[in-house]
Amino acid sequence: MKSRFIAILLLTVAVGLLGAIVAGFVSEVQNDDPTLTAAVEAFRKALIDPTKPALDNLTMDELTYGHSSGLVQDKAAFEQALLSGASDFVSIELSQQTVSIVGNTAWVRHILSAVTNDGGKPGETHLSVLMVWVKHKGQWKLLARQAVKVVQP
């Protein structure tokens, strides 16, 4: 009888702890943080007018940057492409942005419409973008980005 009581007590405590953990996790999920949306906007501006200090400030050293063409770059290659003009954004508009923040990690999705001049060749692009941001030392930094071409119905 005593062992059954202890088993029920332990099960009750375990279920209670699990509920508290789940409730704590769910309560950390957010959909808005002005500092994150400011970082996304600063990144958009840095793509148009890139400087090494701005790009370094907004990205993690472990950055992985995936293009809709299938090309995947690390931070050094990503920065080099922008700073050399091989990848040149003339203008960028972001729309349909959604955000989800869990703890110090966030994902941001949006549609990116841009006028480009890659390597001196004018063009336009329309992409669906997924970005993964990490809050590092109090500042949001881009860890990963993947783009796919927007499919027109």
C-alpha positions in Angstrom: 0.0 0.0 0.0 2.8 2.4 1.0 4.8 1.6 -2.2 1.7 2.2 -4.3 1.2 5.6 -2.6 4.8 6.5 -3.3 4.5 5.4 -7.0 1.3 7.6 -7.4 3.0 10.5 -5.7 6.1 10.2 -7.9 3.9 10.0 -11.1 1.9 13.0 -10.0 5.1 15.0 -9.4 6.6 13.9 -12.8 3.4 14.9 -14.6 3.4 18.2 -12.8 7.0 18.9 -13.7 6.4 18.0 -17.3 3.5 20.3 -17.4 5.6 23.1 -16.0 8.4 22.5 -18.5 5.9 22.5 -21.4 4.2 25.6 -20.1 7.5 27.4 -19.7 8.5 26.5 -23.2 5.2 27.6 -24.7 5.3 30.9 -22.8 8.7 31.7 -24.4 7.3 31.6 -27.9 6.8 35.1 -29.3 5.8 36.5 -32.6 7.3 40.0 -32.2 10.4 41.6 -31.0 11.2 45.1 -32.2 15.0 44.4 -32.0 14.6 41.4 -34.3 12.6 43.3 -36.9 15.2 46.1 -36.7 17.9 43.6 -37.3 16.1 42.2 -40.4 15.7 45.8 -41.7 19.3 46.5 -41.0 20.3 43.4 -42.9 18.0 44.4 -45.9 19.8 47.8 -46.0 23.2 46.1 -45.7 22.4 44.0 -48.7 21.8 47.1 -50.8 24.7 49.1 -49.4 27.1 46.5 -48.1 30.1 47.3 -45.8 32.2 44.7 -44.0 31.5 46.1 -40.6 27.7 46.1 -41.1 27.7 42.6 -42.5 30.0 41.3 -39.7 27.8 43.0 -37.1 24.6 41.3 -38.4 25.9 37.8 -39.1 27.3 34.9 -37.0 30.8 33.6 -38.0 29.0 30.2 -38.6 26.7 31.8 -41.2 25.3 29.5 -44.0 23.7 31.4 -46.8 21.7 29.5 -49.3 20.6 30.9 -52.7 17.7 29.9 -54.8 20.1 28.7 -57.4 21.4 26.0 -55.0 24.6 27.8 -54.2 25.5 27.8 -50.5 28.0 30.2 -49.1 29.8 30.5 -45.8 30.2 34.0 -44.2 33.4 34.8 -46.1 32.0 33.9 -49.5 28.7 35.7 -48.8 30.5 38.9 -47.8 33.0 38.7 -50.7 30.1 38.4 -53.2 28.4 41.5 -51.9 31.5 43.6 -51.4 32.9 42.8 -54.9 29.6 43.5 -56.7 29.2 39.9 -57.9 25.9 40.0 -56.0 24.5 43.5 -56.2 21.1 44.5 -54.9 19.8 47.9 -56.2 16.6 47.8 -54.2 14.8 45.2 -52.0 11.2 45.1 -50.8 10.1 42.6 -48.1 6.5 41.5 -47.8 4.4 38.9 -46.0 6.9 38.7 -43.1 6.2 36.3 -40.3 8.3 35.8 -37.2 8.5 33.2 -34.5 10.8 33.5 -31.5 11.6 30.7 -29.1 14.1 31.6 -26.4 17.2 33.1 -28.1 16.4 31.7 -31.5 14.0 33.0 -34.2 12.9 32.2 -37.7 11.8 34.9 -40.1 10.0 34.2 -43.4 9.2 36.8 -46.0 8.9 37.4 -49.7 11.9 39.3 -51.1 11.4 41.3 -54.3 14.6 42.9 -55.6 16.1 44.8 -58.5 19.6 43.4 -59.0 22.7 44.3 -61.0 24.8 41.2 -60.3 28.2 41.6 -62.0 26.8 44.6 -64.0 23.9 42.6 -65.4 20.5 44.1 -64.6 17.8 41.8 -63.3 14.9 41.2 -60.9 14.3 38.4 -58.4 11.3 37.3 -56.4 12.2 34.9 -53.6 10.6 33.2 -50.6 13.2 33.5 -47.8 13.7 31.7 -44.5 16.1 33.2 -42.0 17.3 31.8 -38.7 18.5 34.4 -36.2 20.2 33.8 -32.8 20.3 36.4 -30.0 24.0 36.5 -29.2 25.3 38.8 -26.4 22.0 40.7 -26.5 22.0 41.2 -30.3 20.2 39.3 -33.0 22.6 37.8 -35.6 21.8 35.9 -38.7 22.9 32.2 -38.5 21.3 30.8 -41.6 19.3 31.9 -44.7 17.7 29.8 -47.5 15.8 31.2 -50.5 13.7 29.5 -53.1 12.1 31.1 -56.2 8.5 32.2 -55.8 6.3 30.0 -57.9 3.9 32.0 -59.9 0.5 30.1 -60.3 
